[in-house]
Amino acid sequence: MRWLRFKLQALRFVKRIGGAVMIALVRSVFAFARAIGPELSSNVGAFVARTVGRLLKQNRIALVNVRAAYPEASEAEVRAIVDGAWANLGRTGAEYAHLATIFDYDPDAAETGRIEVGGAEHFLALRDDGRAGIVFSAHLGNWELPAICAARFGLETTAIFRPPNDPAIAAVVQEVRAGTMGGLAASTGGGAAYAISGVLDRQGHVGQLIDQHFTRGVVVDFMGRPALANPLLAKLARHHDVPVHGARVIRLAGHRFRLEITPPLDLPRDPDGQINVAGAVQAMTRVVEGWVREHPEQWLWMHRRWRVPIPAAGRASSGRASAPT
């Protein structure tokens, strides 16, 4: 018994030491990125992610996903999209160190800086109408920027996020987010949905990235194949009957970005006038699909987004391959 107790204590000690070392390492990487500046660190991040990504199993997942979404594309075109996706991921990771300064949008400035904004009138309506609201987004461009924009210009928004799996990375990312964004709410844990609903009760706003697999989700059509999507925002929209907008980031040349916010979506409703949850999830997913089609090289193709089996007859008629499991 004493030996078992000693072993458990030793394992806890090693885990604490390992976590502290990882946090120090991640912070050192962030410090290096800050020292070399946003442009160079973005370029380095793109090079590293593109080079290393080609060696990972996720690269095979990405290639299969792109081939299935674009069956008419040549192999060179498929690989170019996947390489671009790795580069975008690397740039986004490197830009975490600069989130406090990279957002330089000034609506009164004579010239634009790194950021330009489309649909500003919809943003102002969300901020000033005195109502609660919902904003969905996707892992496109630098997907952290909409939350920073909201915080910078007074739109009270709680961003729903899924913490990174690695505790060390999660700790540092949380530090960066807390210093640049508004409210943050983890999508997991007891009482999470209740707390998020409370934000809308207080006439606040919630935002969430909706383009990843959700095991207990609603089946939607995404890029021509069935996928499971998180119904949380649709359920909140139904319960609170609030406007739902989409927001995306497009990565432009010259280390610049364009933020766009859509008008409120006209979501499908049931005969009793309430928002239909499944229809709303599909409507939001359709918007995201349009975004991905416009800039496929800026989306996370390496994620196992499609995990719903396609019937053999469906595969034969569509000509699309199924994603790896």
N, C-alpha and C positions, 0 to 999 in steps of 0.2 A: 504493500500500500504506500509506504514512504517513497519507494522508488517511482511509482506511478505519479505521485504528487510532485516529486522533483522533476520528472520528465515533462509534466504539463507546465510547470513554472518555467522550465528552461525553454520550452517551445514559445510560450508567451513572451519571454524576454527577447528571443531571437526575432520574433515577429515585430516587436516594437522597434528593435534596432534596425531591422530591415526596412520598416516603414519610414523611420527617420532618415535613413540613408537615401531612400528613393525620393523623399520630399526635398532633401538638400540637392539631389541631382537635378530634379525637375526645376527647382528654383535657379540653379546655376545655368541651366539651358535658357531659361527665361531671361536671366541677367545678361547672358551673352547676346541673345536676340535684341535686347534693348540697346546694348552697346553698339551693335553694328547698324542699327536703324531699321525702320519698317520695310523699306524697299529691298535691301540686301538680304535681310532675314527671310522675307517672303520668297525671294529667289532661291535661297539655300534650302528652305523648307520644300519647295517644289522639286528641286533636284534630288534631294534625299528621298522624299516619298515616292517619286517616280522610279528611282533606281532600286530602292528596297522593295517597293510594292510589287514589281514584276517577279520577285522571287517568292512571294507569299501565296498561300493557298487561296486567299481572297482575290487574287488576280484571276484565277481560273473561274471563280464565281462571277466576277465582273464580266469576263469575256462571254460566258454563257448567257448572262442576263442581257448584254447588249446585242448579241446575235439573235436572241429571241425577240427583243423589242424591234430590231431593225433587220429582218430576214433578207432584205434586198441589199444590205450594205456589204461592201467588199471586206475581206479580212483586214486590209490596211486601214480602212475606215473604222472598223470595229476597234482595232488596237489603238488608233489615234484617240478615240473617245475614252477608252480606258486609261491611257496615259494621261490625258487631260484631267480625268477624274482624280487620279493619284496626285497630280500636280496641284489641283485645287485644294485637295485635302491637306497637303503639305503646307501650302500657303496659309490656309486657315489656321492650322496649328501654330505656325510661326507668328501669325498676327495676334495671337492671344496676348503676347507680351506687349502689344502696342494698342490694345483696345481703348485705353484711356485717352489716347491722342489721335488715333487713326480716324475717328469720326470728327470731321472738321466742317460739317455743313453749317453754313450761315446764310439764312434766307435773305439777309440784307446786304450781303457782300456783292460787289460788282462782278467778281469772277468766282467761279466754283473752284473748290479745292479737290480733295480726293472723292468727295461725295456729291452726287446729284440725286434729287428726289422727284419721283413722279407720283401724281395723285395726292399732292399735299392737301388739297381741299378735303379729301376724305379723312385724312389724318386729323385735320383741324375740326372737322365735324365730330369725329369720335371724341376728341378732347373736350369740346365745348358744348355738346348737346345735353349734358347733365344726365345721360343715361349710361347704363352698363354696356359693355360690348365685348366681343370675342374676335381675336385675330389668330388665324392659322398661318403657318409657314412651312418651309421644307428645307432640307439640307442642300441648299444651292448657294453658290458664291460663298461669301462669308456670312453664314446664317446667324451670327451673333449680333450683327449690326442693327436689326430692327428694334431689339430690346434697348439698345443704347440710345437710339433715336427717340424712343418713347420717353425714357428717363430724362434725356437732355431737354426735351421740349414740353415737359409737364403732363404727359399722358400717363395717368396712374395705371400701371400695368403690372400684373404678376405673371412672370414667365414660368410655365410648367416645364420642368426639365427632368431628364433621367441622368443621375450621377454616373460618371465613368466607372467602369468596373474596378479599375486599379485605385485603391484608396489614396495613394500618394498623388496621382494625377488629379483625382477628384478634389483633394484638399486645396491644391494650388489653383485649379480652375475655379473653384468656389470663391477663393480669395479675389481673383480677377473679376469674376462676375459681380460679386457683392460690391466692388468698388466702382463699377461702371454702369450697372443696370438698376432697375427699380426692384420691386419685390420678386422673390424667388420662391417657388414651391416645388418640392420633389414630387414626382408622379407616383412614388411608392411610399408605403408606410401607412400605419393606421390613421384614419381620419383625413387622408390626403384629399379625397373627393369632397368631403364636407367642408374643409378649410377653403378649397378653391371655389366652391359654390358660395361661401360666405363673402368672397371678394365681390362677386356680382351682386349680392344682397346689399353691399355698401356702395353700389353704383360705380364700382371699379371695373377694370378690364383684365382679361386673361388672354394669354397667348401660348401657343404650343406648336411644336414641329410635329406634323402628322404623317410623315412619309415613311415610317418604319413599321416592321412587322409587329403586330400585337396579337398574342396567342388567343386571347379571349375576345377578339374583335369581330367586326362586321365584315362579311365577305363583300368586296367591291371589285369592279373591273378596273385594272390599272395597267396601262400599256398593252391592252389586249389579253391579259391573263388575270385569273382570280387571285386576290391577295386579301389578307386580313388587316383591317384598319381600326385604329382606336376610336371608339364612339363617344369618348368623354365630351368633346366640344359640342357634338350634336345633341347629346343629352342635356348639357347645360343650356344650349340655345333653346331647346324645347321647354325646359322647366322655367327659364327666365324670360323667354320670348324677346331676345335682344338681337341687334344686328350682328352679322358675321362678315368679317372682311378677310381677304387674303393679303399677305405681305411677302415679298420676295426680294432677294438681293442678286443683282447681276454683276459679275466681275468684268470690268472693262479693261482695255489696254492701258498701260502706263500706271499700274497700281491704283486704279480708280474703281469706283463702285456706283451702281445706280440702285437706289431703293425705290420700290413701287408698292403702292397699296391700292387694292381694288375697291370699287364701290361695294356696298353691302350686297351679298348674294341673295337672289330670290330663291329661297330654299323651298323644296316641295313640302306640302302640308297634307295632313290627314283630312277626312271629311269634316271632322269637328274643328278644323282650323289650326290645330297644333302642328308644329314642325314634325315631319316624319324623320325619325332618327336614321334609319337605313338610307333613305333618299338624300338626307343632308350629308351623310358621310360620303356617299358617292359623288354628290355635287362638289364637295371640297376636294375630293380625290381627283375629279376631272380637271379642276383648275390646276392642281399640282402637275398632272400629266402634261397639260399644255405648257407649263413652265419648263418641264424637263425636255420636252420635244424641241423647244426653242434653243436650249443650251445644254445638250446632253453631256458635254464634257465637264460640266460644273456640278454634276450630281453624284451621289454616293452609290455607284453601281456595285461596289464590292459587298454591300449589305445583302443578306439573304432575304430579300423583300417578298419573294413569291414562294410560299410554302404550302399552298393549297393544291392538291393533286388535280391535274387536268385529265378528264376522261380521254381515253384513247381516241375516240371519235373526234373530240375537240381538237386534239393535237394534229390529227390527220388533216382536218379541214382548215386549220389556221396556218399550218406550215411552220409553227414556232416550236422551238425546243423547250423542254421544261428545265427549270433552274435546278442546280445540284442540291441535294438534301444533306 
